[in-house]
């Protein structure tokens, strides 16, 4: 009976089979025709992810280059996806595509040294100030600690906004390749703790989620809408009734604040 079902699946064309059947078939036999079918089907996903990463990037970063980097992530996702793990391929692929783009951006070192230095200065200032105050620091307080006025501080935030996407993909725990935990992963699926993963991974994810929950409400909302609800900055602006540039500014502040919190926690652990 099993052979009859198998033969029946094999005799039907690709468009006559369900996606689940195709994934199971590809997992078993690595049929290049099925792989090609998945590449064509999910190619728009690469452009979508590249478009999200492109937000806030300087003009010297070409959108087509981001798409090219993302294709490698899609191919990797197709080859490593396990349909029996009860995760949608789209969800799995988005992480792989974004990761491939981020990795390549790191390799080409597109962030000017001055911008990287300023990002580090702001992040360290937020961390030191909030550790001292025991609460969330205001823009005015952060600006003062940096020797700036508030307007200058907000302009600085806009200048470094492109680096915040990279920051979210820093790995905070790494076992084997499938046991990595990044800040971005925790925002994308804040409640999806897998009971089978090792204790350290659960603890690190808990710490990240706790740090996210401690953010000012509007900043936390932007992170969730952007990474979990998959809205664009423009759409988030419409939801919150603010401009797109204001959303970009709040997004960057949220990332810097979140990273500084986690850096302080990690120093405490170590």
C-alpha positions in Angstrom: 0.0 0.0 0.0 2.8 2.4 0.9 4.5 1.8 -2.4 1.3 2.5 -4.3 1.0 5.9 -2.5 4.6 6.7 -3.2 4.2 5.8 -6.9 1.0 7.9 -7.0 2.8 10.9 -5.6 5.7 10.5 -8.0 3.4 10.2 -11.0 1.7 13.5 -10.3 3.2 16.8 -11.6 4.6 19.3 -9.1 1.6 21.6 -9.2 -0.7 18.7 -8.4 1.0 17.9 -5.1 0.6 19.8 -1.9 3.5 21.8 -0.5 3.7 19.4 2.4 4.1 16.5 0.0 6.8 18.3 -2.0 8.8 19.0 1.2 8.6 15.4 2.3 9.6 14.3 -1.1 12.5 16.7 -1.4 13.7 15.8 2.1 13.9 12.1 1.0 15.2 12.4 -2.5 16.7 15.9 -3.1 15.0 16.2 -6.4 16.5 19.2 -8.2 13.2 19.9 -9.9 11.4 20.3 -6.6 14.3 22.5 -5.4 13.9 24.7 -8.4 10.2 24.9 -7.8 10.8 26.1 -4.2 13.3 28.7 -5.4 10.8 30.2 -7.8 8.0 30.1 -5.3 9.9 31.9 -2.5 12.0 34.3 -4.6 9.6 37.2 -3.7 10.3 36.5 -0.1 14.0 37.3 -0.7 13.0 40.7 -2.1 10.7 41.3 0.8 13.3 40.6 3.4 16.0 42.6 1.5 13.5 45.5 1.4 13.2 45.5 5.2 16.9 45.3 5.7 17.5 48.1 3.2 15.5 50.6 5.4 17.9 53.1 6.9 20.9 51.8 4.9 23.2 54.4 3.3 23.0 54.9 -0.5 26.2 52.9 -1.2 24.3 49.7 -0.2 22.5 48.5 -3.3 19.1 46.8 -3.0 20.0 44.3 -5.7 23.1 43.4 -3.8 21.0 42.7 -0.7 18.7 40.5 -2.8 21.8 38.6 -4.2 23.0 38.0 -0.6 19.5 36.9 0.4 19.3 34.2 -2.3 22.1 32.3 -0.6 20.0 32.3 2.6 17.0 31.0 0.7 19.0 28.2 -0.9 20.4 27.3 2.6 16.9 27.3 4.0 15.6 25.0 1.3 18.4 22.5 1.9 18.1 22.5 5.7 14.4 22.8 6.2 12.8 19.9 8.1 9.0 19.8 7.4 8.6 17.4 10.4 9.6 20.1 13.0 6.2 21.8 12.8 7.6 25.2 11.7 6.3 27.0 8.6 9.0 27.3 5.9 8.3 31.0 5.4 9.1 31.6 9.1 12.3 29.5 8.9 13.4 31.0 5.6 13.0 34.7 6.7 15.6 34.1 9.5 18.0 32.4 7.1 17.6 35.0 4.4 18.1 37.9 6.8 21.1 36.1 8.3 22.7 35.6 4.9 22.3 39.3 4.1 23.6 40.4 7.5 26.6 38.1 7.3 27.6 39.5 3.9 27.1 43.1 5.0 29.5 42.3 7.9 32.0 40.8 5.5 32.1 43.8 3.2 32.3 46.1 6.3 30.0 48.7 4.9 29.6 50.7 8.1 32.0 53.7 8.3 34.4 53.5 11.2 33.1 56.8 12.6 29.5 55.6 12.6 30.5 52.4 14.3 32.4 54.3 17.0 29.5 56.7 17.6 27.1 53.7 17.9 29.3 52.2 20.5 29.6 55.5 22.4 25.8 56.0 22.5 25.2 52.3 23.5 27.8 52.5 26.3 26.4 55.8 27.6 22.9 54.4 27.7 24.1 51.3 29.6 26.1 53.3 32.2 23.4 55.8 32.7 20.6 53.3 33.1 22.7 51.1 35.4 23.3 54.2 37.6 19.7 55.4 37.5 18.1 52.0 37.9 15.5 53.1 35.3 15.0 54.0 31.7 17.0 57.1 30.8 15.4 60.0 29.0 16.7 61.4 25.7 17.7 64.6 27.6 19.7 62.6 30.2 21.4 60.5 27.5 22.3 63.6 25.5 23.7 65.2 28.5 25.9 62.3 29.3 27.3 62.5 25.8 27.9 66.2 26.0 25.2 67.0 23.4 21.9 68.8 23.4 18.8 66.7 22.8 18.4 67.8 19.2 22.0 66.8 18.4 21.5 63.5 20.1 18.4 62.7 18.0 20.3 63.7 14.8 23.0 61.2 15.8 20.4 58.5 16.3 19.3 59.0 12.7 22.8 58.8 11.4 23.5 55.5 13.1 20.0 54.0 12.3 21.3 51.7 9.6 23.6 49.8 12.0 20.7 48.7 14.2 19.5 45.9 11.9 23.0 44.3 12.2 23.0 44.6 16.0 19.9 42.5 16.3 21.5 39.6 14.7 24.4 39.3 17.2 24.3 35.8 18.7 23.8 35.7 22.5 24.0 32.0 22.8 25.4 29.4 20.5 25.4 25.6 20.9 25.4 23.9 17.5 24.2 25.6 14.3 20.6 25.1 15.2 20.8 26.3 18.8 21.7 29.9 18.2 19.7 32.6 19.9 19.9 36.2 18.7 18.0 39.3 19.9 16.0 39.3 16.7 15.0 35.7 17.0 13.5 36.5 20.4 11.5 39.4 19.1 10.2 37.4 16.2 8.9 34.6 18.4 8.8 35.9 21.9 6.6 33.1 23.3 8.0 30.1 21.3 10.3 28.5 23.8 11.1 25.0 22.8 11.0 22.6 25.8 13.5 20.3 24.2 16.4 22.9 23.9 19.1 23.0 26.5 18.7 25.0 29.7 21.2 27.7 28.9 19.4 28.5 25.7 16.1 28.9 27.5 17.7 31.1 30.1 19.4 33.4 27.6 16.1 33.7 25.7 14.3 34.6 28.9 16.8 37.3 29.7 16.4 38.8 26.2 12.6 38.8 26.4 12.8 40.3 29.9 15.0 43.1 28.6 12.6 43.7 25.7 9.7 43.9 28.1 11.6 46.6 30.2 11.8 48.9 27.2 9.6 52.1 27.0 6.2 51.1 25.7 6.4 52.8 22.3 9.9 51.4 21.6 8.8 47.9 22.6 5.7 48.2 20.4 7.8 49.2 17.4 10.1 46.2 17.8 7.2 43.8 18.0 5.3 45.4 15.1 8.5 45.4 12.9 10.0 42.0 13.7 7.0 39.9 14.9 4.0 41.4 13.1 6.2 42.1 10.0 5.0 45.7 9.4 7.1 48.2 7.5 8.3 51.4 9.2 5.8 53.3 7.1 2.9 51.0 8.3 4.1 51.3 11.9 4.0 55.1 11.5 0.4 54.9 10.4 -0.5 52.7 13.4 1.2 55.0 15.9 0.3 58.2 14.0 3.8 59.4 13.7 6.1 59.9 10.7 8.2 57.2 9.2 11.4 59.0 10.2 10.2 59.2 13.8 9.6 55.4 13.7 13.1 54.8 12.4 14.5 57.0 15.2 12.5 55.2 17.9 13.5 51.8 16.4 17.2 52.7 16.6 16.8 54.0 20.2 15.1 50.8 21.1 17.9 48.7 19.7 20.7 50.7 21.4 18.8 50.6 24.7 18.2 46.9 24.4 21.8 46.1 23.5 23.1 48.2 26.4 20.7 46.4 28.8 21.9 43.0 27.6 25.6 44.0 27.7 25.2 44.9 31.3 23.4 41.7 32.1 26.1 39.6 30.3 28.8 41.4 32.2 27.0 40.6 35.4 26.8 37.0 34.4 30.5 36.8 33.4 
